[in-house]
Amino acid sequence: MTINNITMVELLENLRIGGVVFTPNVDHVMKLQKNQDFYLVYQDADYRVCDSKVLMYVSSFLKTPIHEKISGSDLFPAFYTYYQHDDKIKIFLLGAEADVVKIAQEKINSKVGRNIVVAAHSPSFGFEKNEEECQEIVQLINSSDATVLAIGVGAPKQEMWIAKYKKQLKKIKVFLAIGATISFEAGNIKRSPDWMSQVGLEWLYRLLREPQRLWKRYLLDAIPFLWLIVKQRFQLYENPWSGVKKDKGINIASLIKSKKM
């Protein structure tokens, strides 16, 4: 199980027939070391595309370069633009605060020129632990006639929610786990300047804007992540879940070695 070494255009075209898309970054890599359920869910995704410029640098260091960074915040607008004239594409937005997700819905529909986002919902905090609320969300999605679910509630919740409920969502063909993208679309949170994203400093921009929420993710995981890379480089890394499910090896939690589609 590896990162899919695929271009944005190839991914968008492939999604015409559907698929589950996860966007791994350093935070995901570290969570995959500790969370067995997250690891198993990750194995079943149809596409795992590189969300992080840092992972691109690491992949080059490990001599398995990735062609293109495809973050959730880039993929989602590219997706709805690519399919803006395809009436079969109808999106359900799940995540963010109630006013934020509604603003995102309105802005996206305005940009596209049609109601491509047919419904939007803000789940309560801890909704993933409330089966009654989750079933209500399933009913909302099914009754919306949406064919695409874009869920942004953070990792690993969004990926694990998709895995648990996707079989109940009979009309959904495309599942996109997009993190903070809904807030970006609403304008509630600003993205980093292009130059920072291009050189791999988007994490620093977000850390400076939300230090209390993000400092543990970006600073405490830095040294353990670097140690994982060193072990991978010298072929000393061992998959912590190698005995859980048959797999060819996760290469730093399954995500550093690239795979051409």
NORFENUR-V458844 format. One record per residue. N is the residue number from 1. RES is the residue in three letters. PHI is phi as a letter, one per 40 degrees, with the letter a starting at -180 (none if undefined). Layout:
# NORFENUR-V458844
N_RES_PHI, N_RES_PHI
This chain:
# NORFENUR-V458844
1_MET_none, 2_THR_a, 3_ILE_c, 4_ASN_c, 5_ASN_c, 6_ILE_b, 7_THR_c, 8_MET_d, 9_VAL_c, 10_GLU_c, 11_LEU_c, 12_LEU_d, 13_GLU_c, 14_ASN_c, 15_LEU_c, 16_ARG_d, 17_ILE_b, 18_GLY_h, 19_GLY_i, 20_VAL_b, 21_VAL_b, 22_PHE_b, 23_THR_b, 24_PRO_c, 25_ASN_b, 26_VAL_c, 27_ASP_d, 28_HIS_c, 29_VAL_d, 30_MET_c, 31_LYS_c, 32_LEU_c, 33_GLN_c, 34_LYS_b, 35_ASN_b, 36_GLN_c, 37_ASP_c, 38_PHE_c, 39_TYR_d, 40_LEU_c, 41_VAL_c, 42_TYR_c, 43_GLN_c, 44_ASP_c, 45_ALA_c, 46_ASP_c, 47_TYR_b, 48_ARG_b, 49_VAL_b, 50_CYS_c, 51_ASP_c, 52_SER_b, 53_LYS_c, 54_VAL_c, 55_LEU_c, 56_MET_c, 57_TYR_c, 58_VAL_c, 59_SER_c, 60_SER_c, 61_PHE_c, 62_LEU_c, 63_LYS_g, 64_THR_b, 65_PRO_c, 66_ILE_b, 67_HIS_c, 68_GLU_a, 69_LYS_c, 70_ILE_b, 71_SER_c, 72_GLY_c, 73_SER_c, 74_ASP_c, 75_LEU_c, 76_PHE_c, 77_PRO_c, 78_ALA_c, 79_PHE_c, 80_TYR_c, 81_THR_c, 82_TYR_c, 83_TYR_b, 84_GLN_c, 85_HIS_b, 86_ASP_c, 87_ASP_c, 88_LYS_c, 89_ILE_c, 90_LYS_b, 91_ILE_b, 92_PHE_b, 93_LEU_c, 94_LEU_b, 95_GLY_i, 96_ALA_g, 97_GLU_c, 98_ALA_d, 99_ASP_c, 100_VAL_c, 101_VAL_c, 102_LYS_c, 103_ILE_c, 104_ALA_d, 105_GLN_d, 106_GLU_c, 107_LYS_c, 108_ILE_c, 109_ASN_c, 110_SER_c, 111_LYS_c, 112_VAL_c, 113_GLY_g, 114_ARG_a, 115_ASN_c, 116_ILE_c, 117_VAL_c, 118_VAL_c, 119_ALA_a, 120_ALA_a, 121_HIS_a, 122_SER_b, 123_PRO_c, 124_SER_c, 125_PHE_c, 126_GLY_g, 127_PHE_d, 128_GLU_c, 129_LYS_c, 130_ASN_b, 131_GLU_c, 132_GLU_c, 133_GLU_c, 134_CYS_c, 135_GLN_c, 136_GLU_c, 137_ILE_c, 138_VAL_d, 139_GLN_c, 140_LEU_c, 141_ILE_c, 142_ASN_c, 143_SER_c, 144_SER_c, 145_ASP_g, 146_ALA_c, 147_THR_b, 148_VAL_b, 149_LEU_b, 150_ALA_b, 151_ILE_b, 152_GLY_b, 153_VAL_b, 154_GLY_g, 155_ALA_c, 156_PRO_c, 157_LYS_d, 158_GLN_c, 159_GLU_c, 160_MET_c, 161_TRP_c, 162_ILE_d, 163_ALA_c, 164_LYS_c, 165_TYR_b, 166_LYS_c, 167_LYS_c, 168_GLN_c, 169_LEU_c, 170_LYS_c, 171_LYS_c, 172_ILE_c, 173_LYS_b, 174_VAL_b, 175_PHE_b, 176_LEU_b, 177_ALA_c, 178_ILE_b, 179_GLY_f, 180_ALA_c, 181_THR_c, 182_ILE_c, 183_SER_c, 184_PHE_c, 185_GLU_c, 186_ALA_c, 187_GLY_g, 188_ASN_c, 189_ILE_b, 190_LYS_c, 191_ARG_c, 192_SER_c, 193_PRO_d, 194_ASP_d, 195_TRP_c, 196_MET_c, 197_SER_c, 198_GLN_c, 199_VAL_b, 200_GLY_g, 201_LEU_b, 202_GLU_c, 203_TRP_c, 204_LEU_c, 205_TYR_c, 206_ARG_c, 207_LEU_c, 208_LEU_c, 209_ARG_c, 210_GLU_b, 211_PRO_c, 212_GLN_c, 213_ARG_c, 214_LEU_b, 215_TRP_c, 216_LYS_c, 217_ARG_c, 218_TYR_c, 219_LEU_b, 220_LEU_c, 221_ASP_c, 222_ALA_c, 223_ILE_c, 224_PRO_d, 225_PHE_c, 226_LEU_c, 227_TRP_c, 228_LEU_c, 229_ILE_c, 230_VAL_d, 231_LYS_c, 232_GLN_c, 233_ARG_c, 234_PHE_b, 235_GLN_f, 236_LEU_b, 237_TYR_c, 238_GLU_b, 239_ASN_c, 240_PRO_c, 241_TRP_b, 242_SER_d, 243_GLY_c, 244_VAL_c, 245_LYS_a, 246_LYS_d, 247_ASP_a, 248_LYS_c, 249_GLY_h, 250_ILE_c, 251_ASN_f, 252_ILE_g, 253_ALA_f, 254_SER_g, 255_LEU_b, 256_ILE_c, 257_LYS_c, 258_SER_c, 259_LYS_b, 260_LYS_c, 261_MET_c
